[in-house]
Amino acid sequence: MNSPTIPEQPAPAPVLRRQFSLARLRETAIEWALFGCSSVSILVTLAILFVLLIETVVPFGGQLPFFGRVSLWEFFTEPRWTPTFSEKHFGVLPLVSGTILVAIIGAFVGLPLGILSAIYLSEYARPKTRAIVKPILEILSGMPTVVYGYFALIFVTPYLVQPLFHTLLGFEVDATNALSAGIVMGIMIMPMVCSLSEDAIRAVPRTLREAGYALGSTKYDVSLKVVVPAALSGIVAAFLLAVARAIGETMLVAIAAGNTPQLTMNPLKSVQTMTTFIVNTTKGDTPSGSIEYQSLYAVALCLFVMTFGMNVVSHAVMRRFREVYH
Amino acid sequence: MTRKSGIRPAEILFEAVCRAAAWSSLAILCLLVGTVMWKATGFLDWQFFTSFDSQRPERAGIWAGLIGTSWLILLTFMTAIPIGVGAAVYLEEYARDTWIVRFIRVNLSNLAGVPSIVYGILGLTVFVRMFDVFARDGMVTRLAGKHIEAIIIAGIEIPLPLGKSLLAGAFTMSILILPVIIVATQEALRSIPPSLRHASLALGATRWQTIRHQVLPAAVPGIMTGIILSVSRAIGETAPLIVVGAVGFARFAPGGIGSFKDLTTHPSGLLQAPFDKYTVMPVQIFNWVGQAQQDFQSVAAAGILVLLCLLLFMNGIAIVIRNRYQKKLRW
């Protein structure tokens, strides 16, 4: 720090006018530089939109964009996705259905697990239990998704799904299938659902619970009929964020859900999700400007719109329906 | 209330179900780690750490991935930390409640929800291909009248566009990790009491002097914790790196620096490395998982164990820093 200098003579009457000085210039420059840093986030959003749009909708560099070559109608109604075949079809439905299939299974596994654990942790658990379970959830949520994919492929399919559905029930099960990927997807989103719901549940004031108990309710009644309804907006927001995360997840499905774009709702079949298509196509060398290359951007745009939309809705739900207690 | 006496079965059942759900996380973690360890037996040895990849599972190793991951993390955080911390300082210390600041805040939370693979596509276009302006028929080629493939600055050949280089990967990764760093730093800054700022300002320090000499030093432990946690996220990130061209099978280290001996024989490789091809651990693991030969599944398991140990180590450091400074500082 600069040492303060003692003025030698009493200061003249203050003039309330900003004087130019190098120090002030420096301060302003620093403020603007820091503002520049924070506006990088806007720049990134604009760049994402720009990049996705120039290959798909707005022509750039004299090339026909993707939707100039493939009509929107075909993109959304054609049931085949065969960009690398000689007879090309660009119907995004098989990819979307694969994505949604895995995400729905994930939601069916992850949401109950996550919300019930959140209720347990905030309403029932002793502090000691919390101190053990919370770090475990943190470890699970920090687990790289390749590891989850490996787990689905090496453990869940051969030791859980195969014995149950093939040996016992006689269905045909592919080596990579939507069900295994979905189950593990549920495990992956569970910590996120749990911690977001727990935040919402903890925000419910004690007085509400105490009023419930004073009326003779049991813990079960208070949890289910007072706390959960009061925290519902937060729980719904958590649900949306988690499903958006499941839709955007890549490595887990690339390893465990397969690589066959097909329009099916059979969870025992191998499917291809939007993310798997992108990662597997970019693994090879697709020449830029080709329609296969542009289809990457069309799929990415579709994915971006879906997840971004869910995020926006989730944040809106959190703001709009949050009950404010005083 | 309709209850007559005793506890309804529904209550016991509900509590049991909730308890089971909460403890299922422990069961899952044990199962997951157990599966990986069981698969990795016999493959995790010293040779696995020190060798490059191989076509034969018993000779394959993760050395290239270890070096690549270290390079990538170093370069990523050299770009992401200054921007991220700067942005957080602005948002916490300077920003007034204007529409643009509100927009930046909302935008940050939305960016955190963008799938990582979309960042991959962004990196592919902006850094790897640079919008194809340097291509044979690109805009720059037409304007300059000749095809530019690289520029040489201080003896370092910088390819244009960046191509599937380490630097392109690092830039992509730093964009991906930026929201995480910003949010973590914001939290650290928020935990510094205003009285500290007031005291400094009252003594005549300017705003920046206050931040630079009082607020930031006090927030360093919190910022460090956040950064280490985001490093561990970056280490496990796979999909965007595959999109921007991290190779799956690598028998080389970036810049040819694969050991300390290489460092003495051709130190200039260090400067060339950011523009070289690379691989990282999770991409190697993904590549092994995709191999037909069964033994490669075990190699992948060994790789996963190394990755998990590294993550555990990073999180351990973060926890130690957090505990240490939480005790020391009492506001």
Interface residues (C-beta under 8 A of the other chain):
Chain A: M1 N2 P4 A23 R26 E27 I30 E31 A33 L34 F35 G36 C37 S38 S39 V40 S41 I42 V44 T45 A47 I48 V51 L52 I54 E55 F60 G61 P112 L113 G114 L116 S117 I119 Y120 L121 E123 Y124 A125 T129 I132 V133 I136 L137 I139 L140 G142 M143 P144 T145 V146 V147 G149 Y150 F151 L153 I154 F155 I187 M190 P191 G216 S217 T218 K219 Y220 S223 L224 L241 A244 R245 I247 G248 E249 T250 M251 A254 I255 T275 I278 V279 T282 K283 S288 G289 L296 Y297 A300 L303 F304 T307 F308 M310 N311 V312 S314 H315
Chain B: M1 R3 I7 R8 A10 E11 F14 E15 V17 C18 R19 A21 A22 W23 S24 S25 L26 I28 L29 L31 L32 T35 V36 K39 P82 I83 G84 G86 A87 A88 V89 Y90 L91 Y94 A95 I100 F103 I104 V106 N107 L108 S109 N110 L111 G113 V114 P115 S116 I117 V118 Y119 G120 I121 L122 L124 T125 V126 R129 F131 D132 A135 G138 M139 I175 L178 P179 I182 L203 G204 A205 T206 R207 W208 Q209 H213 L229 S232 R233 I235 G236 E237 T238 A239 I242 V243 G245 G248 P282 I285 F286 V289 G290 Q297 A300 A301 I304 L307 L308 L311 N315
